[in-house]
Amino acid sequence: HVVAILERLGIPYQVGGSLASSAHGMYRASADVDLVIDPTPAQLEALQTELRPDFYVGAPAVAEALARRGTFNAIHEATSFKVDFFLKGPGAFDAEEMRRSVRQPMGDEPARAVLIKSAEDTVLRKLDWYRRGGEVSERQWSDVVSVLAVMRGQLDDAYLDRWAPELGVADLLARARHEAETL
């Protein structure tokens, strides 16, 4: 439903987080969905309007997210399911990550294909989150290792090796690759 709104409004997006790692690696349940979006201010206003009949969306949080290129969420009123919206960052990796999104069927409707982070970008972003979180999140780490294990031989290793040092996660990538080899 939310992806249909984003596409109708012409807002660039990609599915990330545990849904992306589950699509490329081993499935794990999640209580929310993470979407990276790159809206104009007018598109962001239209998104709020489109979401409001079914979702609680805090206008101050949206305004702050736009000002800081940060995050806000929408909570589905009937189910309490949460959608976390991350506004695309300004860096070169952020742009490349969006450009490399892949369209993949998702959910119960086979005809519904959504844009999802590539396997490589899922690995890199989760390593970045793992590092920023003090390297304590077992979920982030196991997501990375599962994608590396399941996608073994299919990943663009040159791409991973190009961006990992720039993101400051080359050491973590080497460790995760080693761990994935044992699975």
Secondary structure, DSSP 8 states (H G I E B T S, - for coil): -HHHHHHHHT--EEEEHHHHHHHHS-----SEEEEEE---HHHHHHHHHHHTTTEEE-HHHHHHHHHHT-EEEEEETTT--EEEEEE--SSHHHHHHHHT-EEEE-SS-TT-EEEE--HHHHHHHHHHHHHHTTS--HHHHHHHHHHHHHTTTTS-HHHHHHHHHHHT-HHHHHHHHHHHHT-
